[in-house]
Amino acid sequence: MLHRDIRYLKGVGEKRAQMLNRLGVYTTEDLLYLLPRRYVDYSDPYQVAFAPFDDACAVKATVLQKTNGVRIRGGRTIFKVLCADETARLELTFFNSEYTVRQLEEGCEYIFYGKIGGSMLHRQMTTPAFIPADSALTRRAVYPLTAGLSAKVVSNIIANAFSEIDHIPDFMPDKILSGYNLPSLYTALKNIHFPKNDRQLAEAARRLAFDELFSLQLGLHLLNGRQRKKSTVKVKSVNIDDFLQELPYTPTNAQFNAIKDILLDFKGESTMNRLVQGDVGSGKTLVAVAAMYCMHKNGWQSCMMAPTEILANQHYANVSKMLSAFGVNVGLLTASMKAKEKKETIQKLCSGEIDILIGTHAILSDKVQFTKLGLVVTDEQHRFGVNQRNSAGEKGENPHILVMSATPIPRTLAMIIYAGMQISVINEMPKGRKPVHTFLVGTDKRRRMFGFIDKHIKAGYQTYIVLPAIEENETMTDLQSVTKYCDEVVKPMLPHARVGILHGKMKASEKDAVMAEFSAGNIDILCSTTVVEVGVDVPNAALMIIENAERYGLSALHQLRGRVGRGDVQSYCILVSDKQNASIQERLKFLAANPDGFAVSQYDLENRGPGDFFGSRQHGLPLMKTASLCSDIHLVNAAKEASGMLLKESPDLSAYPAVKQRTAKMFENITL
């Protein structure tokens, strides 16, 4: 019954089935999980005279008179319904809604929900929703809709489904349902659609949110190797004092602690599975190089995977320089390399001549084989798909895994996404690093801003200008294209400046050429999209301008801000936005006042949610419909505890096939 095609449910048929398909509903089960976006609350209606103007609210009134429909311009038919209570009269207006008006009976009392207009003496409401005043269900669901489907039609179809179903098989073990005081799945789904009171709705929402958090924890535990494998990578010595003493600077305490965590993992019985999390410029690369050097001293190879060729090239240059004194052979492998270069690199890797291979996803090619892979380092881990991240570790026999992320992730989210991983946090910046001063301005300050840019250019420094669009977009006319902005704004204002353009539609070789020119100091102003978020370090770049700053999440803005401030000079970030919306202004002012990436990411997560936090489903976090990773912290902890209990009993969930099937479904095409 649950897996029956939605076409065959009462009230659906072929035409409505196609509409429901557009909402992702193909079966009866899909329909039951088409969860309400919000609810209309009829439980505490106003008297007509005291209902607030221009606010959606509920009012109780009796229908006095209905008029026949009148044709108006445009071919529409207008219907008027006169209602009243003891305080005032209320005129209702409906368009092309003869069937709806017919349901209202003169002399009967209803609760109407809509926006009050008109005047104090002549109150009006247009196309309100309504229920009989004596209805038992005073809270009605509002659903995501598509053309041709009304909320009432969807609600009726869901009611028809429940009239045919009196039981839903529950994947959750009984001991968890009773242990955490959760209602059955059938009860939860019925009450999420048709709650009789606040308690029923809260219990239903809690159960469905628990389901998501529980399945999420299980899936990520399995993906991240919750069942720690016994290490086959034997490390005899973790003494890397020679490397640390050769450094031209003293690492921070946070870097030392992260290195210590990794070296202790190397000496352990199980394979390392560790995340090194730190702000942009906090020195994560040094930690990774220290780990790879330790592997080299013990006769093992390492690989380091970066999400872009620009970043891979940067790592190759930095790692080669840092290890040049120790005879470590570092190789590079990217998609844009010539076939002959790739072949030579792969041959050297197979023969053991290359100790450390740095590259992009090209490392995952079947042709790439290591002789003795001991460590896999993944940089900017959230930018890789889950399967990509896992397949890198399959190049060796249970190699140690080290993940680096410059996206500071709040602990609430990190404990879920990185379930099963140990976490080292680098929360100090290198000595001498100055915080980037951040300002919020409107476009009326643009001429003054360009004077500021000119001052920096004349002092010998460089500037990034970041824009959110590549081409003209008719539906978003306030977004500037990179090329148009360059031609119509930058060049007329600063005709003497050397200007470069960088965007995502350019070929990798073209991007690299532009970044090489910028890095070499041959470009004064680089107009770019967010592809510079992860790019080469340019210590001479001291100014970051972000146009239409309101279009970005705070975490993305913070990442962009981290592109400057890499040298000794005081650097600046200017956020440009004309949006006067209070919440937008509050967000941008928060960023301007807070240099700490962890504080910024926590604020971003709480205000935008995990989907916007990462920007894309490809980062491996399944879509959740009911659970909030911020406000549901107690539920997160309960789901973590419950999932841990099941994994302890059955590490591969073979003892709980229904749970495993549900978890696999949540993770779609990812193999668990």
N, C-alpha and C positions, 0 to 999 in steps of 0.2 A: 504493500500500500504506500509506504513512504517513498519508494523509488518509482512509483507510477508517473508516467508522463503527465505534466500539468494540464495538457489539453483535455484529459478525460475527467477532470474534477468538475463537479457541478458549478455552473456559473462561469466557466472559462471558455472552452471551445477554441477553434483555430485562431481567430482574430486576436482574442485577448491573450492567448498563449504566446503569440509573437510579441505582444507588448510586454508580457512578463519576462520573456526571454531577454529583452533589452535590459532588464534589471538583474539578470543573472539567475532567474528562476526557471528551471527546466523540469523539476520534479516536485512532488508534494513536500518532501523534506526541505528542498530549497525554499519553498514558500514559507514554511514554518520558521525558517531562519532569516526571513526578510524582516528584520527587526525595525520597530518604529524609530523614527528620527527624534520624535518628541511626542508629548501628550497634550491634549486639550483638556483642561480641568474645568468641569461644570459644577463642581461640588459646592462652591461658595459664591453664588451669583449676586451681582449688585441689584439694587432697585434702579429702575430706569433713570430717574432724575439724578442719581448720585454716581452713575458710571463715569469713569474718567474719559475725557476727550482724547482722541487719537491714540489710544492704547487698546490693544486687543484684550477683551475681557468678556466675561459671561454675565448676561442679564436674564432675569426671569420675567416673562410677560405673557398675557393671554391674547390670542388671536381674535381680533374684533371683526375684521373684514378683509376679503381678498378681491382684487380687481381682475378683470380679464386682461389677457396680454395685449399690449399695444405695439405695433410695428414701428420701429424708428429707423433713422438713416443707417445705412450699412447692412440692412437686411436682418438686424437683430430684433428680438421681441423682448419687451420689458414688462415685468410683473411687479405690482406693488401689493404689499401686505401691511395692514394697519394693526398694531398691537398696543397694549397698554397695561400698566399696573396701577396701584393706588397713587403713585407719585407723578407719573407723566406718560405721554404717548410716545410710541416708537414706530417709525416707518421703515419697513424693510424693502429693499430693492433686489430683484433677481433678474438675470439676463439669460434668455434661452433656456429657462429651467421650469417648464410647465410641469414635468413629472415631480420635481422637488416641491413646488408650491402646492401641488395636489395632495401631498402628504400632510400638509398643515390643515388642521380642522378648526373652523370657527368655533369659539367658545372653549377651546382647550388651551391649557397652559403649557408653555415650552421654556426651555433654557436655550438662549441664542448666544453664539460665540462669534465675535468679530470686532471690528474697530468702530467705535462710536464717532459719528460726525454730526453735522447739522448745527443747531443752536440749542441754547438752554430750553427754549420753549418747543423746538421742533427737532427732536432727536432722530437720527437716521443711522442705518446700518446696511451695508451692501454685501449681498451674497454670504450671509452668515451660515455657519454650521449650526445644527440644533439637535436637541434630544427632547423627548417628552419630560416634563418636570418630575414625573414619578419614576423615571428610569432608575434601575438598580445600578447600572454602570455609569458612574458620573465622571469617569476619566476615559477618554477615547484616544486611540493611537493615531498618529499622523505618520504616513509612510513615505519613503522615497518614491517619486512618481515618474511616469513617462507619459508622453502625449497619448491621450485617449483613456487613461486610467485615472479615476478619482480616488481619493482616500477612502471614500465610502465603499466603492466597488471592491477595492483591495481588502478592506476589512470584512466585507460580506463573503468574499471568496475564502479568506482564512477561516471565518466562522463555519463555512461549509465543510472545510477540511476537518475541523475538530468535531463536526457532527458525525463524520464517518470514522474517526479514529478515537479510541478510548484508551490506547496504551502505546507508548513509544519505548522500544528496547533501550535500556540505559547502559552506556559503556562504563560508567563510573562504578567501581566496586562498592558494595553495600557498606563495608567498614569505613570507607571514606565519607560516604553520604551521612552516615550516622555520627561519625567522629567529628565532622565539621558542620553538623547541623544544616545539611543542604536538602532542599526539596528534590523530588524526582524530576527527571528531564521533562516528562509529560506536563507535570504541574508547572514547572518553570516556564516552559514555552507557552502554555495556555495563559498563564498570568502575566506574561510580558506583553501579550497582545490584548488581553481583556481583564485588566486588574480591577478588582472590586474596591480596593482601598490601597492606601500608601504602603501598608505592611506587605501585602501580596506582591506589589510591584518591586519593593526593595529586596524581598527574598528571591524573586525570580531573577532580577538583575544580578544579584550576588552569585547565584548558582551559575548563570551563563558566563559571567566574568571569571569565576573560579575555573570553569571548564577551559577557557582560553588560556589563562595563566598556567594551569596545570599541564595542558598539552604543549604549550610553548616551552615550559621548563623541561619536560621530558624530551622533546625533539632536540633542543639545543644541548642537553646533557649528552644525548647519543651522538650528535654531530661533533661536539667538542671533545669527545672521548672521555665521558664520565668514568667509564671503566678503565682506569689508567693501565696501560699495557706495560709489561715488564720491559725494562730497557735492554736493548741489545747493543747500544752504543756505550762502550766502556770508556770512561774517562779516568785515567790514573792520576794526572796532575792538574790542579786548577791554579797553579802559580803563574800569574801573568804580570808580575811586578815589573819585568823588563819593558813590557808594553806601556804600562801606566807611567813609568819613570821617563819614558821617551817623549811623552806628551808635552807640548809647549805651554801647558796651563794645568792647573789643579782641578780635577773634576769636582762638582758639587757633592755635598753629602747625599743628596737624593740619587745622583748617578752612582756613587759608590754603593749605596744600599741596593739599588737595582742589580748591579753587577754581582754583588754578594748573593742575592736571591738566586740568580741564574746559576752561578757556580755551585751553590749548594744543591740545586736541582740536578746538575750534571753528575753529582756524586751519589744521587739517590738510586733507589731500586727501580723506580718507574720512569717512563719517558716524561720529559718536561713538557708542560702545556701552559705557557705563561704569556700574559699580556703586559707590555710596558706602555703605560699610558702617561702622556705628558703634553703640555702645551707646545704650540709652535715655537721652535727655537730653544727648547729646554734641554736638548742634548741627548735625544734617544739614539741617534746614529752611533755615538761613541759607545753606548751600552751594547748595541748590536755588534759592533766591530770587536769589542772586548770578548764577547761570547764566541764569535767566529775565530778569533785568534786562539782562544783556548782550544777549540776543536782542531785547528791546524796543528797545534803543539802535540795533540794526542793522535795525530794521523788520520783525522776525519775531514771530509769535505763539507762545505756549507753552501747554501744558496740563499739569495736575498731577492724577493720578488716585489717589484714596485708597480703601481697601477698605471703609470704613464712612462713613455720613453724619456721625457724630459727629466723626470725624477730618477729613472734608472741610470741615465748618463751622469747625473749629479752624484748619485751614490757611488758609481764606478770610479769617478774622479776622486772623491773624498776617501773612499776605502783604500784605493791604490796608494794614495799619498800617505795615509796613516800607517800603512803596513809595509811601505817600501823598504824600510830599514831591516825588515825581518825575513826577507826572501820569500814572502807569500805571493803566489801567482794568482792574480785576480782576473777573471774573464767577464766579458759582457755579451749578452744575447738579447737582441730585440727584433721585432718583426721587420723593421725597415732596413736591417743590415743586408748587404749583398749575399747571394746564395753561397758564394765561395767563402766569405767571412764566417757565415753561420756554420758551414761544414767544418772549417778548420777549428772553430771553437768547440763544436760538439766532439770532434775527434780528440782534442786535447783533454776534454772533460772525461771522456771514456777511458783514456789512457792514464788518467790520474795526474796529468800535468797541471791542471787547473785546481787550485785549492778552494777558491771561493768564486761562485758564479753569480753574477748580478744581472737581472733582466726583468722583462715584463712577463705577461702571460705566455710569451713564446717559450718559456721554461717548461711549460706543461706539455709541449709537443712530445709525441711518442718517440721521436728520434733522440730526444735528450735523455741520456742515461749516465748516471753517476757510478763510479766504482765503489765509493765508500761514503755515502751521504750520512752525516751525523746530525746536521742542524738545518732546519728550514726557517728562515726569517721572512715574515710577510709585513710589508710597510703599508700604512693606511689600509688596514685590514678590512674596514667596512666598505671599501670601494670594490671589493671582489665579491662575486657571487659565491654562495655557500659551497657549491660543488667545486669551484675553482680553488677555493682555499683548502679544501680537503685533499684534492688530487695532488697538490704539491708535495704533501707528506707521503704519498704513495711511491715517490721516486726512490725511496730507500726502505730499509727494514726498521720500522718504528723509530724514525729519527726524532730528535727533540724539536719542539715547535716553539718559536718565539714570535709573537705578534706585536707590532708597534702601531700605535694610533696617536695622531696629533689632534684628534677630536676628543677633547675632555668630555667624558661621559659620566653623568651623575651616578652615584653608587646604586641607586634604585634600579636604573636601567642596566648598568654594567653587570649586576648580580644575575640578571636574566640572560642578556645577550651572551655573556661570557661564562655561562654556567659550566662548571667543571674546570675552569681555568683559574690559575693563580694570578693575582694582579699585583704588579709593582707600579707605584705612582711616582713620577718625577714632578714634584711640586715646587721646585726651585728653579730660578733662571740663572744662567752663568753670570759670574761677577762682571760688573761693568755694563751689563745690558740695561738700557734705559727703557722704562715703559713708554709705549707709543701714546702721545697725547691725541685724544679723539674729540672732534667737534661736530655738532649737527647744525647745518645751515640750509636755508632755502635758496631757490634759484636766483632770487633777487641779489644774492651775495656772490654770484658767479664771477662777475668782473673783478671783484676784490680777490676772490679765490685764485683767479688766473694771475693776478699780480703776485700772489704768494708763490705760485708755481714758478713764475719767471725769476723771482728772487732766488729760489733754490737752484734753478738751472744755471744762473750766473755764478752761483757759489760752487758749481761743479757737481751738483747732485741730480738724481733722476727721479722720475715720477711715474706711478701707475695711475691710469684712469680706467675704472671698471664700469662696464655698462651691461644691463641684463638682456639685451636683444642683439641679434646678429643682422637681421634684415628688417625692413619696414613691415610693420604688422598693423593692418587696418583696424583690428579689433582692440588694439591697445595703443592708441595714438600717442600717449604720453611717454612711451618707451622710445628711447633713441637708439638707432642702429649705430654700430661701431663706425662704419665707414662714413655715414652722414654726419655723425658727431665730429669725427676727425676733420672732415672737409668744411663743415659749416660753423663749427664752434672753435676747435683747437687751433687750426691753421690761421684763421683770420685774427684771432686774439694773440697768438704767439707765432708770427710768420717766420721768425728766425729759428724756432725750435726744430730739432730733428725728431720726427714723429714716426712711430711704428705701429702696426696693427696686428693683433693676435686674436683668433677666434676658433671655436671648435670645428668649423667646417674646413679648416685648412688641413693639408696633408701633414703627417707627422714630420716629414723632412722640412716642410715650410715653417712649421712651428719652431722646430729646433734651430733653424737658421735665424729666425727673428729673435729668439731668446738668447742665442749666442751673441748676436749683435748688441742686444740690450745689456747682457752681462759684461761685454767688452767695453761698454761705455759709449758705443757709437749711436745710441738712440737716447734722446733726452726724455721723451714722453712715450710710454707704451699704452695705447688704447686697446683694451682687451675685454673679453668676456671672462667668466669665472675660471677659465682654464688656467689662470695664473694662481688659483688657490693652492694647487700643488705644483710647484715649479722650482726652478733653480734659485738658489740663494743669490741675491744681488746686494751685497752690503752697502753699495753706493746709492741704492734706492731709499730715499728718505721721506717720500710723500705718497700716500695712497688716497685717491679720490674715488668715492663710490657713488655714482649717480643712481637715482631711483632706489635709494637704500631700503625703502619700505618693502621692496619686492623680495627681500632675502630674509631667511631666518637669522636669528642672532648668531647662531653657531657658525653659519656660513660667513657672516660679516666679520666675525672674530678671526676666522681662518684667513680671510683676505687681509685683514689688518696685520696679521702675522707675517705678511710678505715684506713689510718694512720693519725697521728697527733691528736689522741684522748686523749693523756696523756700530761704530762708536758715536756717531752723530745723533742728536735728538731728532726723532722721526715723528711724523704726524699722519693721522687718518681723518679725512673729512667726509662725513656722511651728508649727501645732498638729497633733500626730500621736501616737497611742498605739501605733503599730505598733513592736514590738520586734525585728522582723526585722533581722539585722545589716546586710544590704546596704542596706535602706531607711534605717536610722540613719546609715550611712556617707554615703549620697548627700545627705541633708538636712544633716548636719554639714558636708559639703564646701561646700554652698551658703552656710551661715551664716558660714563662715570666708573665703569668696572673693567679693569685690565685683566682680571682673573678669568681664564677660560672656563674653569669649573663652575664659577658663579654664573657666568653667562649661559652655559649649557643647561644648568638646572632651571634657570628662568625660562629659557627657550622651550625646554621640554614641558614645563608646567603650563606654558601659554599656547604652545603650538602642537604638542603631542609628538610621539615617536615617529609617526609617518613623515611629518615635516622636518623633524630633527635630522633624519637621515636623507630625506629628499626622494627616496626611491625604494620600491620593494626589492630591488635586486640585491640590497645589502644583507638579505637573509632574515629579516624580521617579518614574519607573517602578519598579514592584516588582521587586526583585532577590532571587533565590532562593539564590544561592551566594556572591556577592561581598560582601566587607566593605569599606566605604570607609575603615575605620580600619586594620585589621591588614594589608590587602592593598596597602599603599602602593607597594611595588615593582611589583606587578601593575598598579596604577592608572597608574603612570608608563609602563610598557610599553604598556598599551592606549592611552594618550594619544599616545605616539610613533607607534604603528602606525596609529591613526586619522588622525593628522596627515599621515602619509605618503600614505595613500589620498586624502585631501582635496586634497592638493597636486597629485596626478596628475589627479583628477577632482572638482572642487569640488561638483558636484551628484550625485556617485556614479553618473552615467549609465554609466560604464565598468565599474561593478561592480553589475549589477542584483540579484544574489542578496544582496549585502551590504545594498543599499538596501531590499530587500523585508524582510529580517530586522530591520533598524533600524525600519522603519515598523511592523512587527508588535509590537515592544517598546513603541512609543509609542501603540499601540492606535488611537484615533480622532483623534489629532493629525495634522494635515496637515504633512508635512515638505517 
